Amino acid sequence: MKPRHLLVPLLALLASATPRCIEAARVSGGGEVDSAGADAASPEDTATVVDGVEPTDTAVAPDTAGACEPGQCSIGAACVADGASRPGLPCQRCDAVNAPRGWSARDNGVACDDSDPCTPTSSCAAGACVGERDPVCAAPPSCVDRVDCGSGVCVVTVVSGACFIDGSCWATGAARPGQPCQRCRPQLDPLGWTVEVAGSCDDGDACTLNDTCVAGVCKGERKDCDDHVPCTGDTCSDGACAHVVLPDKCYIDGVCYSEGQEGEPPSCVVCDPAEPTDWTARQGSCDDHDACTDPDICTDGGCVGALVQLDAEPNDTVDGYELLGAATVDLVTAFPSGTTAGTLNPAGTDQDLFGYGMLMNLNAVKRKPKVRLSDLDPAATYELCVFVRCGVSDASAEVPAVTCPVGATVSLPGSFAGCCANNTGVQEFATALAASCSADVVSTDVGVVRVRVRALANQAPCPAYTLEWGAVDY
């Protein structure tokens, strides 16, 4: 039977009884146990007192000397039932089949009781009941001051300032392994763990804070790892917070996007969860919102447009001007004599030049060229210039004396002089100039006009306009 460790006063130890030991019987080589030298014919062998223990009489005197019933052993002068134990020796039994004339040893390892309180487990060995002595009694540890085994109780006295629990010594305040809120408190219980109901502890989890004992259990507050970003999963490992982007999301530049969602237009990038923290370039068409380009194609993550060549281009040089109407203009009709539409492409560098002819005198009335822009892009600032020269051919051309309504006189190659204006603050404007030619040139009544339209630098892309042209009296 398992001994009990009890803490008792030292005075009580003095009154404890000392258990007596039981000798092991000798076993004969043939499996029968020697009856300890007794006469085989003596019936007293079955009633022998062994080590002070009065045995139970399991033998029956035979009706006829030496004769027993089948299934019995004839030991001494008695008949013993098959399997019955020898009184006082529980590891010896009657084996009526194999050894009917004596005691036989039970198999080794069969449990038995040697009646010794200091042996928690006992088993048969060669016909004897052998007990395994309590290790505390056999070799007391350093924290055990005294051990007494007696009266069926193993009494342990622990030294001051220590605990003896589960076969090990513990210092005052030591925590139970894996249970930080159970500690050695010798003043309360030197042989058992004392439950802590309050106080700090360490639950061994780096992701908890302010660990405290609550009814013997160490509990901590979970570390707050919430980054308040809806597209991340927040976790804690080894005390460090981790924020992993959810499987179907992207988190780019502080903004959450769903799988397949594009960036700000013109967008050639898309959210691909395979690269959750950066844009992924896409293929296909796009819109760069530039009227001067078509088509627009995604290239390396950017929207790239092909520059549109206008029908009127290249009218961006003096020699490449676009002719408006006939070489001469009948100015009987009122201004305008004609209208054309154009687009500056690209803004800031492109210019459109036009040309037409006019009669400098009509019925002895002097005439002057006039042009006007309308349908303008409100985001652009336009410049409109009109130039004139006296004479048609380059050989007979003459630079006229020009008077500008606003600003200084400007010129173009080819004997042209003119005036410019811009549309600052207005969406429609016109300009005209008064030109004086010499008598020889005026007699021909023919003048050549050039018109230049351009958008000043840093303006809206590809601004459009409508140009009206003609001549008026002055």
Steps between C-alpha positions, in 0.01 A plus 500: 500500500616858432632676814363835607735793570373696797643797685478438876665656800835353592360377832250285313786335313636358822178306555492338153535122476775327301371249239646154499640334188392172352769252398484350155457123484743283314384347170605153387650454155204300370244780544375369837579711800680315782279478805785645708622163623166375636410130486288445189270276696451752777159674483633781717683653196178658378442676825843649565521860621722697255666819626237541766206479257234241576431334161161411367456121496421402141594133548254220557601172663451216255257221572780254449860584579680628185184507286340831379224579256593568137594868455658524845856501625612260771743705707609362834198311625250745356308544176531851351268645235656572160622864481482560877783713643735373766407666829724803560677455167271644227745419219473121561194304393358152440554385139302174496586425137875552493610461863226341713741397782633845604475878475575662162629853433265745334620662178751779542345846485162401640384775737495420871489675836797470731316696775787754518381867493840610370467299178234659276516215246570129551524207257594134498859402431612136529213419732555795734299823527757772443414867557649810337592738776365859484789706352437773753555251779794341322685825414342813649567818290676806641180681597370207709619520859358165612306204361330236718309200373278332750143412592415495130600865451816657348562818696707782339636803681613784263777745589406863562456722192445219250230281351510132408247447219464215253835353605698824447629781720384859435616831647256744657311687225599260221228462235365169383627424147240613250280640779645840604212563741575192712798549731695350787371661821648291788311690767173391338576157358857363477380184323277654232463794263328812632258674260569872449180704477666833410832657404704526185615201298636406160286277281790446259316671215684806366177616338327564834549793736439561871488130590321444833402198708124447511384207718820310429508569126742746336304727268628786284352769279543426130738742327311737271632449146211667318642735235148619412556403136200299374694304238763353734486209743664593831687236703755482781796261511783503755384840617515661154195613306463395136260647246448271201297624203185291453508245213278695257623850586787741441628768736686762297616841621268483800186409302314167475407364158309191390642245258482633143435859607691758295689804623409861440434577132661497257578161650719229356552333838280256688475335843647149481501321842817320389672838556273644771702811586577635153322558172524243222527625140213397274464474123233641270350834410477807720409868481765764562233771470706671232298591193825515305572128532330189365513209563613486862668172607627380839879469485712402802231620737449836326238621254678594178315666213598535135506863384218580260607669177238763418366529146631854473853411605766579421371859498745597769750679272477816297541312175263223607201723572148386424327702228163641599264565209615647170810703432295816507193579706184677391430718798155608393366251754529583863761359733566208536572374155575145622536271804735212582558281808835399642680335790841582636702183542689493726424808704784739556708391201257473209385793289248510217557735206240594242505725194258686275501786250305825512441820309680780675269754328141450405330780312764741626435389858791361696456156651670322793513132600307378804499161678314366804528189727204336675398164656812513713615258771451692827815344644723638223641841415506560125706738291357630170717690251417646156768605249479672161733598220458715194528315172443143402836383373806478716691709247256791519405459865525798730487515879210727584483764767279335765305653784403255783197560724684331792866427545803533280538409135628149424633347182526178302754402238389596150439876559206450738419747778221451748339523842424243780248473780403232758181397673595561862172508692276454194375203299484683165718771350603659169773714358543718190769725365526806279764470232640767263666403175688715248314631194658246272382209712159641586421536135493127474229491770629162621630408847612168650391408855644247742329392826678327791321322786681345794447414867751637743718252696371293796142497383228235474573211262408538137274809526246550219371817337292646216663760271299763306676710237437777254551874441326819607510868409701755689 
